[in-house]
Amino acid sequence: MSNYKCFDHTADIGVEITGRTKNMLFVNAAEALFDVMMGNQTSRKAAQRRKTIIIDGDDVADLLINFLREILYLFNGEKFVTGSCEIIKLTNKGLQARLTGEPFNSNKHLIKTEIKAVTYSGLTVDRVKAGWKARVIFDV
């Protein structure tokens, strides 16, 4: 079962992401970003590179947006395709994560939806009975 689902949003793509824990919410958000953008084209076994990122935010919602923006920047700026994400440390205002992935290869990777930005529009991050839930809009 997927840990996210898309919802209708005018001219953009909205995703509702869930996670049993706050850590899993962030891991699932990274997976949702790349799944919407490319489908699941990166094999965890084929992933060859690792990157550690450190992100700050004013609160959990801001942290989630900054985290997704950094992953999107790594793709657009450094051509790094994230295959998996491990949260090393997570507080309400800071995060350290290890991304495993591979260089973008146009012969291997097909972009199905170009994501221009991760937006604050309609952003929610809530603790719910089953864990955590977030709603994020991707500008396409």
Backbone bond lengths (Angstrom), bond angles and torsions (degrees), N, CA, C in turn:
res aa  C-N    CA-C-N  psi(-1)  N-CA   C-N-CA  omega(-1)  CA-C   N-CA-C  phi
1 M - - - 1.449 - - 1.513 109.56 -
2 S 1.315 116.68 136.62 1.453 122.54 -178.52 1.527 110.26 -72.33
3 N 1.317 115.57 148.67 1.453 121.62 179.00 1.521 112.24 -96.74
4 Y 1.333 115.72 15.04 1.455 120.29 174.93 1.510 108.22 -153.51
5 K 1.325 114.97 161.54 1.461 120.72 173.22 1.517 107.75 -144.85
6 C 1.318 115.43 146.65 1.460 120.90 178.61 1.518 108.90 -84.11
7 F 1.337 116.29 149.65 1.452 120.78 173.76 1.514 108.69 -132.13
8 D 1.317 115.74 156.37 1.461 121.33 -177.13 1.518 110.89 -65.96
9 H 1.333 114.68 135.14 1.452 121.64 175.65 1.518 106.85 -152.73
10 T 1.309 116.62 131.19 1.463 121.55 -176.21 1.518 111.31 -54.70
11 A 1.333 116.56 118.28 1.468 125.43 172.63 1.525 114.91 64.54
12 D 1.296 119.00 -0.61 1.460 122.49 179.03 1.529 108.12 -130.25
13 I 1.314 116.00 -178.67 1.462 120.53 176.76 1.524 108.13 -119.43
14 G 1.312 115.43 125.44 1.451 121.04 175.60 1.515 109.54 -101.77
15 V 1.324 116.23 141.63 1.457 120.69 175.68 1.527 109.13 -128.60
16 E 1.309 114.45 140.14 1.459 121.30 173.03 1.521 106.10 -110.41
17 I 1.309 115.76 118.53 1.460 122.27 -173.20 1.522 108.73 -111.95
18 T 1.316 116.39 140.15 1.457 120.33 177.51 1.524 109.76 -124.78
19 G 1.307 114.54 157.92 1.456 120.98 175.49 1.516 109.44 -158.24
20 R 1.298 116.33 139.77 1.463 121.12 178.87 1.524 110.56 -63.01
21 T 1.347 115.64 -34.20 1.466 122.12 177.18 1.525 108.58 -125.54
22 K 1.310 116.23 167.85 1.465 119.82 177.15 1.531 109.85 -63.22
23 N 1.327 117.64 -39.58 1.465 120.62 176.92 1.525 110.84 -57.68
24 M 1.354 115.82 -46.16 1.466 119.56 -178.79 1.527 111.53 -66.83
25 L 1.309 117.95 -31.40 1.460 120.63 175.64 1.525 109.97 -59.03
26 F 1.321 117.41 -45.27 1.459 121.59 -179.73 1.531 111.33 -68.04
27 V 1.324 117.23 -42.81 1.468 120.94 177.48 1.535 109.46 -60.74
28 N 1.322 117.02 -45.65 1.455 121.06 -179.14 1.524 112.24 -67.87
29 A 1.332 117.43 -31.05 1.463 120.94 176.80 1.526 110.47 -65.95
30 A 1.328 117.27 -42.43 1.465 120.64 177.36 1.522 110.45 -62.54
31 E 1.331 116.40 -42.13 1.456 121.11 178.34 1.531 110.89 -63.34
32 A 1.325 116.88 -41.83 1.467 121.10 179.39 1.524 111.03 -62.13
33 L 1.333 117.19 -43.31 1.466 121.32 179.53 1.525 110.58 -56.03
34 F 1.324 116.87 -51.01 1.461 119.64 -177.54 1.519 112.69 -74.25
35 D 1.311 117.42 -30.13 1.458 118.87 177.74 1.528 110.50 -68.43
36 V 1.325 117.50 -42.04 1.467 120.64 176.83 1.522 110.04 -63.97
37 M 1.314 116.42 -41.17 1.457 120.97 -175.79 1.533 112.67 -75.27
38 M 1.317 117.62 -42.31 1.464 120.12 -170.67 1.519 114.68 -131.60
39 G 1.297 118.94 -3.77 1.453 118.87 -169.48 1.519 107.17 74.84
40 N 1.270 118.02 -178.64 1.465 120.72 -178.40 1.525 109.36 -90.51
41 Q 1.326 116.53 75.03 1.465 122.02 -174.85 1.518 113.98 -98.55
42 T 1.305 118.11 -6.18 1.457 119.11 -179.34 1.519 108.84 -103.64
43 S 1.280 114.94 123.77 1.455 121.09 178.31 1.519 108.99 -84.86
44 R 1.314 116.97 134.73 1.465 119.89 177.75 1.521 110.89 -62.55
45 K 1.320 116.88 -31.78 1.465 120.16 178.77 1.525 111.24 -72.76
46 A 1.343 116.57 -33.45 1.459 120.00 -177.54 1.528 112.57 -80.70
47 A 1.326 116.67 -17.45 1.458 120.09 -177.49 1.521 110.30 -59.75
48 Q 1.322 115.71 129.45 1.458 120.42 -172.00 1.523 114.37 -115.15
49 R 1.307 117.16 -18.79 1.463 119.48 -174.07 1.516 110.85 -119.62
50 R 1.323 113.96 152.11 1.463 119.94 176.35 1.515 109.31 -125.65
51 K 1.303 114.70 142.99 1.458 121.12 175.37 1.517 107.74 -134.55
52 T 1.318 116.59 136.31 1.457 121.53 173.68 1.517 107.42 -104.40
53 I 1.325 115.49 130.24 1.460 119.81 179.22 1.522 109.14 -121.22
54 I 1.323 115.29 147.87 1.461 122.42 176.43 1.527 106.32 -124.34
55 I 1.329 115.64 125.08 1.455 121.96 -174.22 1.523 109.21 -126.28
56 D 1.326 116.19 143.19 1.462 122.88 174.67 1.518 109.37 -118.01
57 G 1.319 116.27 156.80 1.449 121.85 175.73 1.513 110.38 -158.90
58 D 1.321 116.00 162.71 1.463 120.60 -179.70 1.526 112.27 -74.99
59 D 1.320 116.05 -26.61 1.463 122.80 178.49 1.528 107.40 -159.61
60 V 1.325 117.67 -175.44 1.465 120.76 -175.77 1.530 111.39 -62.86
61 A 1.329 117.55 -40.56 1.469 120.90 -179.37 1.533 110.68 -64.61
62 D 1.322 117.03 -46.84 1.462 121.21 178.27 1.530 110.39 -62.70
63 L 1.310 116.76 -39.22 1.458 122.09 177.87 1.527 111.30 -61.71
64 L 1.327 117.13 -42.74 1.462 120.87 178.81 1.522 111.18 -62.33
65 I 1.326 116.86 -44.80 1.468 120.35 179.03 1.521 110.35 -63.11
66 N 1.327 117.70 -46.63 1.469 120.80 -179.95 1.527 111.45 -62.37
67 F 1.319 117.31 -37.46 1.464 123.02 177.29 1.528 110.33 -62.34
68 L 1.321 116.82 -50.52 1.467 120.37 -179.96 1.522 111.55 -65.58
69 R 1.317 116.97 -36.81 1.473 120.43 177.38 1.528 111.09 -64.27
70 E 1.310 117.20 -38.66 1.468 120.02 178.55 1.521 111.06 -65.82
71 I 1.330 117.13 -41.86 1.466 120.68 177.95 1.530 110.28 -63.98
72 L 1.336 116.93 -40.67 1.462 120.67 177.65 1.529 110.28 -66.26
73 Y 1.347 117.46 -39.74 1.466 120.45 176.19 1.529 110.96 -61.17
74 L 1.324 117.58 -43.41 1.465 120.21 179.76 1.525 110.94 -59.91
75 F 1.330 116.57 -35.03 1.458 119.37 176.79 1.528 110.59 -71.28
76 N 1.318 117.61 -51.73 1.465 121.07 -176.19 1.522 113.15 -70.80
77 G 1.325 116.90 -40.11 1.456 120.48 -175.04 1.515 115.06 -88.59
78 E 1.334 116.27 -34.67 1.461 120.46 -175.78 1.525 113.35 -117.68
79 K 1.332 116.68 0.91 1.479 122.43 179.63 1.523 111.77 57.47
80 F 1.337 115.94 39.59 1.461 122.69 179.21 1.518 108.95 -100.08
81 V 1.321 116.83 118.20 1.461 123.12 179.66 1.525 107.78 -95.94
82 T 1.315 116.55 111.96 1.459 121.01 -178.93 1.521 110.19 -75.38
83 G 1.331 116.37 125.13 1.455 121.93 177.49 1.507 112.30 -99.44
84 S 1.335 116.64 -34.44 1.458 120.15 178.20 1.529 109.19 -152.90
85 C 1.308 114.15 161.58 1.461 121.00 -176.24 1.520 108.77 -137.59
86 E 1.311 115.56 135.98 1.461 121.48 175.35 1.522 107.66 -124.08
87 I 1.308 116.82 125.40 1.461 120.84 177.54 1.524 107.85 -83.82
88 I 1.318 115.60 121.01 1.464 121.17 -179.75 1.529 109.99 -88.96
89 K 1.336 115.62 -44.11 1.463 121.20 -179.08 1.516 107.66 -147.30
90 L 1.328 116.97 136.97 1.462 121.27 179.94 1.514 109.85 -145.25
91 T 1.336 115.10 123.43 1.456 122.03 171.19 1.529 106.60 -122.20
92 N 1.319 117.25 -176.65 1.467 119.62 178.65 1.522 112.89 -70.42
93 K 1.343 117.64 -16.03 1.463 120.42 -177.61 1.520 114.44 -128.38
94 G 1.322 117.85 6.04 1.456 119.77 -178.84 1.515 112.25 -156.18
95 L 1.321 113.66 154.62 1.457 119.61 -176.57 1.519 109.46 -149.96
96 Q 1.300 115.45 140.96 1.462 121.98 168.84 1.521 105.99 -126.63
97 A 1.333 115.75 127.21 1.464 120.57 -177.59 1.516 109.97 -135.26
98 R 1.331 114.82 151.82 1.457 121.78 174.91 1.527 107.37 -111.08
99 L 1.321 115.36 118.40 1.457 121.73 178.14 1.514 108.55 -99.49
100 T 1.305 116.71 136.42 1.451 122.30 174.69 1.513 106.68 -117.06
101 G 1.319 116.55 133.36 1.452 119.46 -177.40 1.506 112.37 -166.80
102 E 1.303 114.27 -155.99 1.459 120.59 -176.32 1.520 109.17 -151.23
103 P 1.329 117.09 161.40 1.455 120.12 176.61 1.533 110.79 -67.38
104 F 1.312 115.58 144.74 1.463 120.26 176.37 1.521 109.17 -62.25
105 N 1.325 116.04 135.08 1.457 122.92 178.67 1.521 106.47 -133.70
106 S 1.332 116.67 112.06 1.468 120.19 -176.13 1.524 112.57 -63.16
107 N 1.324 117.89 -20.01 1.465 120.50 175.53 1.525 111.90 -77.60
108 K 1.317 117.08 -21.88 1.460 121.96 -176.71 1.532 112.89 -107.27
109 H 1.332 115.68 -39.47 1.455 120.94 -173.41 1.524 111.05 -103.00
110 L 1.300 115.84 131.28 1.453 122.23 176.94 1.519 108.50 -115.01
111 I 1.316 116.69 124.88 1.461 120.37 177.85 1.518 107.55 -85.08
112 K 1.330 116.25 116.27 1.458 119.40 -179.60 1.520 111.83 -91.59
113 T 1.335 118.40 -28.99 1.462 122.69 176.61 1.520 108.41 -142.06
114 E 1.318 116.84 120.52 1.466 119.75 177.69 1.522 108.72 -80.08
115 I 1.311 116.34 119.90 1.463 121.45 176.28 1.517 107.54 -97.91
116 K 1.327 115.11 120.14 1.466 120.50 -178.99 1.522 111.84 -84.72
117 A 1.339 115.63 -35.94 1.464 118.92 -176.10 1.520 110.47 -160.42
118 V 1.319 114.65 158.71 1.454 123.03 170.13 1.524 105.08 -104.36
119 T 1.337 117.03 125.18 1.463 120.12 -169.71 1.526 113.10 -109.90
120 Y 1.332 114.54 162.56 1.460 121.48 173.37 1.530 111.04 -85.36
121 S 1.315 117.32 -11.74 1.461 121.95 -178.15 1.530 110.79 -57.93
122 G 1.316 116.85 122.19 1.462 121.17 177.71 1.517 115.49 69.16
123 L 1.322 117.47 11.66 1.463 122.19 -176.72 1.528 111.64 -65.91
124 T 1.321 115.35 130.17 1.467 120.94 170.21 1.523 108.30 -139.78
125 V 1.306 115.80 143.87 1.466 122.80 171.52 1.523 105.56 -138.19
126 D 1.332 115.54 119.46 1.458 119.80 -174.86 1.512 111.59 -135.43
127 R 1.315 114.44 146.10 1.461 120.37 169.30 1.527 105.70 -84.14
128 V 1.322 116.64 128.23 1.464 122.27 -178.89 1.526 108.76 -124.90
129 K 1.318 115.45 173.42 1.469 120.33 -176.78 1.533 112.01 -55.33
130 A 1.332 116.79 -40.12 1.469 121.30 -177.34 1.531 113.13 -86.33
131 G 1.325 118.94 0.91 1.467 121.42 -179.55 1.516 111.72 138.84
132 W 1.341 115.87 -109.16 1.461 122.02 -177.55 1.523 109.97 -134.64
133 K 1.331 115.82 149.72 1.458 121.59 178.23 1.526 108.55 -142.91
134 A 1.329 115.68 137.81 1.468 120.90 177.61 1.514 109.14 -134.27
135 R 1.317 115.15 150.09 1.462 122.11 172.45 1.517 106.85 -123.17
136 V 1.339 115.26 126.42 1.462 122.22 -175.67 1.526 108.13 -133.69
137 I 1.338 116.13 143.70 1.462 121.67 176.76 1.522 108.55 -109.54
138 F 1.344 115.66 128.62 1.464 122.40 173.87 1.522 107.87 -99.73
139 D 1.322 116.39 125.92 1.464 122.33 174.96 1.525 107.97 -78.96
140 V 1.333 115.71 120.11 1.473 120.14 -178.23 1.523 111.15 -114.80
